[in-house]
């Protein structure tokens, strides 16, 4: 099955950030990996992180695709179809 969300999502240049902005704002430093929303550019922490801000962003905005912005990683994830691309 082809995921139309992954096909339509354009990759973004990863931003330079010091961590998960929402975690930093809350005084937390325990995020694990960072993800970027391909619809709006929002940066947030992954599901291995305690607060799972990237998934929370999807649940609020329904933006379907994010990309890893970890060094050396080039994959994207569609929340709707739960598939990697």
N, C-alpha and C positions, 0 to 999 in steps of 0.2 A: 504494500500500500504506500502510495506517495502522500506525504504530508504537504498540503497546500500552504500551511502557515510557514513551514521551513523554507519552501520554495520562494515565498513572497518576501520573507524577511531579509533585509540587506544587512550585511555585516557592518559593524561600526568599528572605528579605531578605538581601541581600549583607552580609557582615560587613565591618567596617573592619579591614584588615590592612596591615601595612607591607611585605608581599612574601610570597613563598612560604615558609611556615614551615619546611619541610624544607630548602630552600636556605639560609635564614638560619641554621638550626641547624648546617648544615655549613660555614658561613663563606662561602657564595657569594652574589653579588649580580647574577648574570647571567640571571635569569629574564626571560621576555618578557611573557607575559600570565597572568592568574590565572583559575582555574576552581574551581567549588564543586560537590561531590557533592550531589545532591539526595536521596540516601538517608540520609546521615549528617552532612552539613554540612562535611566535610573540604575544606580549601582547599589547592590545589596549582598548580604551574605547567603551562603548556600544552605541546603537542608541538613548538612552535617554540623551546622552552627546552632547554638541553643535557641536563637530567636527566629531563624529561618526567614529573614526579611525578604529574600527574592520571591519565595512562594507567597508570602503575605502581600507583596506588591501585585502579583498575578491575581490573587483572590479579590483584591480591591479594584484593580483596573481592567482585568480580563485581557491584558496584553499577552499574547500567546507564546512568544519566543524570547528566550534569553540566550546569551552566550557566556561561556567561561571567559574571564579576563585574567586567568592565572597564566604566568609565563609558560610558554611551550604548549598550551592547550588551545585547540582550534575548533572545539565542538560547540554545537548549539542544542537546545532542548525545547521541544514544544510541549507545553503544559497540557494542552487540550488533547492531543493524541498520544501523549506520554512516549515520545520517540526522540531519538538522538539523530542529528543530521549534521 
